[in-house]
Amino acid sequence: MAQVITTKYLHNRKIFKITMNHWVAMVCFLIKKKVRTTFKFIAVILLVLYVGTTSAQNSDGQINIHHIANKIDSLLSNYSEKEPGVAIGLIKNNQLIYEKYFGLANLDYGIPIHKATSFHVASVSKQFTAFAILLLEDEGKLSLENDIRIYLPEMYKFEHKITISHLLNHTSGLKDKYNLLRLSGWTLDDVITNEQVLEIIFNQETLNFKPNEKHMYSNANYALLAEIVARISKMSFAEFTHKRIFEPLQMYDSKFVDQKGQVIKNKSLSYHKVDSIYVEDLFNNFSVGATNLNTTITDLSKWAINYDTKKVGSEVIFNKMQTLQHLNNGETYGYANGLFINTYKGFKRIEHSGQDASYQAYLATFPELNFSVIFTNTNGEINGAKMVYDIMDIYLEQYTTDETTKNPSVKKLTHQKPISKIPAELMLYEGHYWDEGDRYSREIKVENDTLRFITKNGNTALVPVGEHSFEMNIDNYVGISFVNNQMIITLDDGYRIYSEKYSPANYNATTLEEFTGRYYSSELNAYYSFYIKENKLVAKHTRLGDFKLKAIKNDYFIGNKGSFLKVVFVRNSFNDVIGFEVSSSRAKNVVFLKIK
């Protein structure tokens, strides 16, 4: 387990990084040797300086790095150094003040994670792609408001223009590349190249929504941005980022990987458990822009520090990367050209996370505190999201006093006081509700005299707060109201989800027969066959296997796998089934036509 705490002192204008072991060894040597009293005195002073520097406070009078280090050690105490692990970096006042390297980077050879270990950082890559685009804009080589077809003429000509800004901010309406690949028959064992990703995106003729009407995260956007950078710069995206970003910032251990088999020095592998045994979690995607940056804690610290120093990039670029964008209706959505912008415990936070295979990564900067946290993880059994929040909380506890702010487990106050309702009143709201926008079914049910919101993963109690109003009994505010057979869900940011009450469909083998047959999508070049098994409708793909479908309402079904979440059959004017539209989380209404 490697841990480095940075101490600096001025000597010939150099900054030295010395671990505790070095200090103690040096001091003990001077004290034990028969040297002059003056040198013994200096030795003691050196030890005091070390302790004072590492446990003392910084210029704001609060930081205690040893306290932080001990608490992070406590977080890792439940894990073994002989398993896949994590790397952590903390930056304060543009200095990497703390590094932690824990666990193994390669289980085959027992190679530990260390300072030079290279990590795949998944979607943390996106901010570099956005930065590359903004560098080109700063040089007058493109405009964010330009139609992307100027640079990508292969794109389908949609009714509404898609701009570079729409790509940057996930408001284009383009379907996610992973969802499309999965629906078309790709598996996690397949190699994915830039060319294949671009081909399937170029083949799309429909959007999830009109550009800039919504914000929906889509990896297709950033694959296209990388291609735009390559075409304008006349070099590969990997070459451009190396020349324009990594070299100037001396990020010598950073690269975008766009070739299968490409050598990555000190590469870490990711793992998860199968039957209590770790197996390598392969990542065969070599499409860049949305992902595929490999880098180190040290290099990411240089990037985070560049937010403040702006060694590479103009003030205009960094302002754009921190300015929230607006939808057509004027609303903001917490995203700004490759970065999420929000507040955490009262402080502005600029962040992005990422996950591919069992790799997890996170980079957050708190500009008001001049503090950043970097986290990488190669162990699929570690809850990386929880750990990184625990790390942030350890540092931020010195700045927060209010218990609700310091402790996320303390419940926020609800908007209204609870009231009493008898079970008979609650039963009026029981039933199934259909969200047409997301094509999602929700159930409300009374259990033990309590109205409950039912999901696949369990249920949540609804607390009455008004005549027809309830709140979920959870940490964050979620309001539920019932008006004229409609359920309205209001989230804590004011966003509303509308669902209509409906009666579930009741199909049998005979009535399901009209849905059977073979269907084809020209956008995906994929076939699915539908047949009946045990009085249930089943969709089958030759590579993906069976998807069991459950009827929700007439012509509406939900699937049991992620890529086949919702299926809606389409009829002609004679009421014949002529096709279906399938939706997954980030690819809505993909059209398949019946061919027999």
Sequence and secondary structure as in RCSB ss.txt:
>XXXX:A:sequence
MAQVITTKYLHNRKIFKITMNHWVAMVCFLIKKKVRTTFKFIAVILLVLYVGTTSAQNSDGQINIHHIANKIDSL
LSNYSEKEPGVAIGLIKNNQLIYEKYFGLANLDYGIPIHKATSFHVASVSKQFTAFAILLLEDEGKLSLENDIRI
YLPEMYKFEHKITISHLLNHTSGLKDKYNLLRLSGWTLDDVITNEQVLEIIFNQETLNFKPNEKHMYSNANYALL
AEIVARISKMSFAEFTHKRIFEPLQMYDSKFVDQKGQVIKNKSLSYHKVDSIYVEDLFNNFSVGATNLNTTITDL
SKWAINYDTKKVGSEVIFNKMQTLQHLNNGETYGYANGLFINTYKGFKRIEHSGQDASYQAYLATFPELNFSVIF
TNTNGEINGAKMVYDIMDIYLEQYTTDETTKNPSVKKLTHQKPISKIPAELMLYEGHYWDEGDRYSREIKVENDT
LRFITKNGNTALVPVGEHSFEMNIDNYVGISFVNNQMIITLDDGYRIYSEKYSPANYNATTLEEFTGRYYSSELN
AYYSFYIKENKLVAKHTRLGDFKLKAIKNDYFIGNKGSFLKVVFVRNSFNDVIGFEVSSSRAKNVVFLKIK
>XXXX:A:secstr
 EEEE     BTTB     HHHHHHHHHHHHHS   HHHHHHHHHHHHHHHHHHHS  TTS   HHHHHHHHHHH
HTTS TTSB EEEEEEETTEEEEEEEESEEETTTTEE  TT BEE GGGGHHHHHHHHHHHHHTTS  TTSBGGG
T TTS   SS  BHHHHHTT S    HHHHHHHHT  TTS EEHHHHHHHHHT    SSSTTS     HHHHHHH
HHHHHHHHTS HHHHHIIIIITTTT TT EE  STT   TTB   EEEETTEEEE    EE  SSS EEE HHHH
HHHHHHHHH SSS HHHHHHTTS  B TTS B SB SSSEEEEETTEEEEEEEEEETTEEEEEEEETTTTEEEEE
EE BTTS HHHHHHHHHHHHHTTT   HHHH TTS    SS      HHHHGGG EEEEETTTTEEEEEEEETTE
EEEEETTEEEEEEE SSSEEEESSSS EEEEEETTEEEEEETTS EEEEEEE      HHHHGGG EEEEETTTT
EEEEEEEETTEEEEEETTTEEEEEEEEETTEEEESSGGGSEEEEEE TT  EEEEEEE SS   EEEEE  
